[in-house]
Amino acid sequence: MAISAYVFVECTQGKAIDVSKKLTKLSGVKAAHAVTGPIDVIAFIEAADINDLGRFVVEKIQSTAGVLRTSTNIVTG
């Protein structure tokens, strides 16, 4: 079963636009936007299942240069 999530990304200072551009290029990221407020980037992602989602966040998003931390929010309904 496919799963979708919003990933809230905190970035190093001045890197939000670069990070959002890098994330947009990753397969599985449907959209990524630099935003104002305590979160720097919000990405909407899709994966095959919860395990793939977790691996994707850790291996692809968290390893992107400029990313400090993430918070994953799974979409229901």
C-alpha positions as CSV (number, residue, x, y, z in Angstrom):
1,M,0.0,0.0,0.0
2,A,1.4,3.4,-1.0
3,I,2.0,5.9,1.8
4,S,2.3,9.7,1.7
5,A,3.9,12.1,4.2
6,Y,4.9,15.7,4.7
7,V,8.4,16.0,5.9
8,F,9.3,19.2,7.8
9,V,13.0,20.0,7.4
10,E,15.2,22.3,9.5
11,C,18.3,23.5,7.6
12,T,21.5,25.2,8.3
13,Q,21.3,29.0,8.0
14,G,20.9,30.3,4.5
15,K,20.4,26.8,2.9
16,A,16.6,26.4,2.7
17,I,16.3,27.3,-1.0
18,D,19.3,25.0,-1.9
19,V,17.8,22.2,0.1
20,S,14.3,22.5,-1.4
21,K,15.8,22.4,-4.9
22,K,17.9,19.3,-4.1
23,L,14.9,17.5,-2.6
24,T,12.7,18.3,-5.6
25,K,15.1,16.3,-7.8
26,L,14.8,13.2,-5.7
27,S,12.5,10.4,-7.0
28,G,9.7,10.1,-4.5
29,V,9.5,13.8,-3.6
30,K,6.4,15.2,-5.2
31,A,7.0,18.8,-4.0
32,A,9.4,20.7,-1.8
33,H,9.1,24.3,-0.8
34,A,11.2,26.7,1.2
35,V,8.9,28.4,3.8
36,T,9.1,31.0,6.5
37,G,8.8,30.1,10.2
38,P,10.5,27.6,12.5
39,I,10.5,25.0,9.6
40,D,12.7,25.8,6.6
41,V,11.4,23.4,4.0
42,I,8.3,21.3,3.7
43,A,8.4,18.3,1.3
44,F,5.6,16.1,0.2
45,I,6.8,12.5,-0.4
46,E,5.4,9.2,-1.5
47,A,6.7,5.7,-0.9
48,A,5.6,2.1,-1.4
49,D,5.2,1.4,2.4
50,I,6.2,2.6,5.8
51,N,9.5,0.8,5.7
52,D,10.4,2.5,2.4
53,L,9.3,5.8,3.7
54,G,11.6,5.5,6.7
55,R,14.5,4.5,4.6
56,F,13.9,7.3,2.2
57,V,13.8,9.9,4.9
58,V,17.0,8.7,6.5
59,E,19.0,7.8,3.4
60,K,18.0,10.5,1.0
61,I,16.5,13.5,2.9
62,Q,18.6,13.5,6.1
63,S,21.8,12.9,4.1
64,T,21.2,16.0,1.9
65,A,23.8,18.7,2.6
66,G,22.3,21.5,4.7
67,V,19.7,19.4,6.5
68,L,19.9,19.5,10.3
69,R,16.8,17.5,11.3
70,T,13.5,16.3,10.0
71,S,10.0,15.6,11.3
72,T,7.9,13.2,9.3
73,N,4.1,13.6,9.3
74,I,2.2,10.7,7.6
75,V,-1.0,11.6,5.7
76,T,-4.1,9.6,6.6
77,G,-7.4,9.3,4.9
